[in-house]
Amino acid sequence: MKMNIKRGESNKKKKEAAPSVKIIPLGGLEQIGMNITAIEYEDTIVVIDCGLAFPEEDMLGIDLVIPDVSYLKDNIEKVKGLVVTHGHEDHIGAIPYVEKELNMPIYTTKLTMGLIENKLREHNLMNNVKRKVVKHGQTINLGAFRIEFIRSNHSIADSSGLAIYTPAGILVHTGDFKVDFTPVFGETIDLQRYAELGKKGVLALMADSTNVERPGFTPSEKTVGRTFDTLFAEHKKNRLIIATFASNVDRVQQIINSADKYGRKVVIEGRSMVNVISTASELGFIQIPDNTLIDIAQMKSYPDEQIVLITTGSQGENMAALSRIAANIHSKVSIKPGDTVIFSSSPIPGNEKAINKVINELEMKGANVIFQDTHVSGHACQEELKLIYALTKPQYAIPVHGEFRHLKRHSELAMEMGVAKENVQILNNGTVLELSTERARIAGRVTSQGILVDGLGVGDVGNIVLRDRQHLSQNGLIIVVVTLQKDGNYLVAGPDIVSRGFVYVRESENLMDECRDVVEDALYKCLNNNITDWGKIKTSIKDDLGDFLWKRTKRNPMILPIITEV
C-alpha cells in the first residue's frame, strides 16, 4: 500500500534549537577596572555595572579611562536598564559619562545609589536619569529578563550578586565578593540563595577572579578592627594619620570605633572620602558617635594624642590628601616628628613606586609609617570561590574581573570543581559569547577599547595624540620658524630655532648654529627648484634636520616647522 507523505514532513518532530543568550563584556577583562557587561536576548539588553579604569603609565596627561559603549548606542532601542552590583569606582565611575549618551534607568541598592547620585549631581544629570532602589532578595523585570539581587559581602556595604533569569537559563554574576561570616555592617553573604539557584540549575557563573591566585579564605574585615585597637593602644602619645580607600566605609567605621574607644577626635580629609562618608552616614551605613567628628580647621584646638586623621592617598596618588601632606603642600596639615602614619590598604599593581615615594617623604619628615597587617582584601580567595562553584554547580564558567593570569587560574579552578573544559570560557573585552544549554560559541566581536578622558575632553585624545605626547616626553621639541616673501621665493627672516625639552640652548649654541645652516640649505634647495608648496618645504626641513640631529646626538626630537609670509 502506497503511503501519501507530503514533502518536508517527517514522522519525527524536528527538534527546536534551545534558546541562546549573548554575554558581551565591554570592559573588566584582562584588566582591573572598567567593569561593564551587556547581557542580550532578542530585543532585550541589560547592562551590568559601568566602571572606569585609571590610566596606565604611558597614558600621559590622561585622567580616566571609560568604556566604549558604541555597541549599546547602536542598539539603544534594546537597552532596558543598568544594574549595578556595588559602589566602587571601577563599577560606577563611568556612569555619568555613559548616561549622557544612553540615558538608561539605573537599578541598585540604597548605598550604591547614594554614591551614584553624588556623581549624577556633579554632572547635572539628576533630573534626566530614572533611578530605582532595590533591596536584596527583590527581583525586577527588564524586557525578557528577571533580575534578582542577592546579598553579598565586599569591602563596601550593600554589595550584591545577581541572578539573571533568561529564556536560555539562569546566569549568576557574583559581583566583587568575599565570604565574611562576621561583617562590620549588615548580614553575611546569602549562601543559601546560591545553593537554591544551584538546585534550580545555573547555566553560567560569572565570578570574581581578583584573588583566585591566593589559597585559603580571605580574613574577615573585623580582624582589621582588632589590629586598629592594638595600634591605638601602642601609639597613645602620637597623632595618628590613617590612609585608606575612600569607598571602604567598613574600614572607616572601625577606625571611628577605635577612636571613640581611646577618646580621640576624628578628622576626615580628601574630597572623595568626605563625599562617601557623608552619604554613608546620611543613609545609615556608618555610625559616628556624637562629638567624635571634627572639622579639619578645629584640629589645632586639640593635642596631637587626641587626633586621628582619616585620609585618601593610600595608593600614592599625586593629588590625594596624603601625598600633598607628605610633600608639604597641604594647606592645613603638615607632618610632625612622631606622627604615626598607617597605610590601611594593599598596593594596586603598578602603584608600588608612587606609594614608596610617599612613604620615604613621610619617614624623612620624622613620621613612623606602618603598612603591614592593617588591611584585608574584599575579594574571595580560592576556597570561597570553590564554595560558590559547589553551591551553584554551573554548566558554564566565565571568569570575570581580572587580568589574563587571574582569568586563566580561575578557569583551572572551575575545571577542578567539575566544569567541563570545553564549558570554561576565557573571554576578551568585546567578545560576543552565545550560550545555550546545548552549546557555547563565539558569535563575533564588538568595539570595546577604552575612551580616554582628559580634563573636560572625552574621547578627543586618541592613539595619535598619545603617541605625540610620548614622543615629546622622550625626545623633546624643536620649532623652526622661517619667514618668506609673498609671491616671491626668497627668505626674509630666520630660520629661528626654538628648543623645548631637547637641549638647553644657551649651552648648545654651536649645535643651534649648525641646525640653522641645515634648515637654510634645505630651504634654498626647495626655493632654487621652484618648490613653493609649504607642505613640501616643511617635509624637506623636517627630513634634513631630523637626519642631522640623529647623526649628531642620536636623538629624535619632534620637529615643528612654522612658515609665515610677508
WOHUWO-V721989 format. One record per backbone hydrogen bond with DSSP energy under -1.0 kcal/mol. NH is the residue of the N-H (numbers start at 0). CO is the residue of the C=O. If there is no record, write none. Layout:
nh = {NH:NH}
co = {CO:CO}
This chain:
nh = {8:20:21:22:23:25:26:29:30:33:34:35:36:37:38:39:40:43:44:45:46:47:48:49:50:51:52:58:59:61:62:63:64:65:72:73:75:77:79:81:82:83:90:91:92:93:94:97:98:99:100:101:102:105:106:107:112:113:114:115:116:117:118:119:120:121:122:123:124:127:128:131:133:136:137:139:141:144:145:146:147:148:149:151:159:160:161:162:163:164:165:168:170:171:172:173:177:189:190:193:194:195:196:197:198:199:200:202:203:204:205:208:211:213:222:223:225:226:227:228:229:230:231:232:233:234:237:239:240:241:242:243:247:248:251:252:253:254:255:256:257:258:259:260:261:262:263:264:265:266:268:273:274:275:276:277:278:279:280:281:282:284:291:293:297:298:300:301:305:306:307:308:309:310:315:319:321:323:324:325:326:327:328:337:338:339:340:341:342:343:350:354:355:356:357:358:359:360:361:362:363:364:365:366:367:369:379:381:382:384:385:386:387:388:389:390:391:392:394:395:396:397:399:401:406:407:408:409:410:411:412:413:414:415:416:417:418:422:423:424:429:430:431:432:433:434:435:440:442:445:450:452:453:456:458:465:466:467:468:469:470:471:472:473:474:475:476:477:478:479:480:481:482:483:484:487:491:492:495:497:499:506:507:511:512:513:514:515:516:517:518:519:520:521:522:523:524:525:526:527:529:530:536:537:538:539:540:541:542:543:544:545:546:547:548:549:550:551:552:553:557:559:561:563:565}
co = {5:434:39:432:37:35:35:401:401:51:89:26:47:23:45:21:43:40:77:38:80:36:82:90:34:88:64:55:57:58:452:452:52:450:68:69:72:74:44:104:46:106:87:87:88:49:91:93:94:95:97:97:98:129:81:131:108:109:110:111:112:113:114:115:116:117:118:120:119:124:124:105:107:148:134:146:144:141:164:139:162:137:160:158:84:149:172:147:170:145:168:165:163:203:161:205:152:150:188:189:190:191:192:193:194:195:196:169:169:395:171:399:208:210:219:220:221:222:223:224:225:226:227:228:229:230:234:306:339:308:341:310:244:246:247:248:249:250:251:252:253:254:255:256:257:259:258:305:291:307:309:269:270:271:272:273:274:275:276:277:278:279:288:265:294:295:297:298:302:303:264:239:266:241:312:316:311:319:320:321:322:324:323:365:335:238:367:240:369:242:347:350:351:352:353:354:355:356:357:358:359:360:362:361:338:340:176:213:215:380:381:382:383:384:385:386:387:388:201:202:422:204:206:27:402:403:404:405:406:407:408:409:410:411:412:414:413:419:420:396:24:427:443:22:440:20:438:433:431:429:65:63:456:453:451:461:462:463:464:465:466:467:468:469:470:471:499:557:497:559:495:561:492:563:489:484:482:482:480:478:476:503:504:507:508:509:510:511:512:513:514:515:516:517:518:519:520:521:522:523:526:525:532:533:534:535:536:537:538:539:540:541:542:543:544:545:546:547:548:549:475:477:479:481:483}
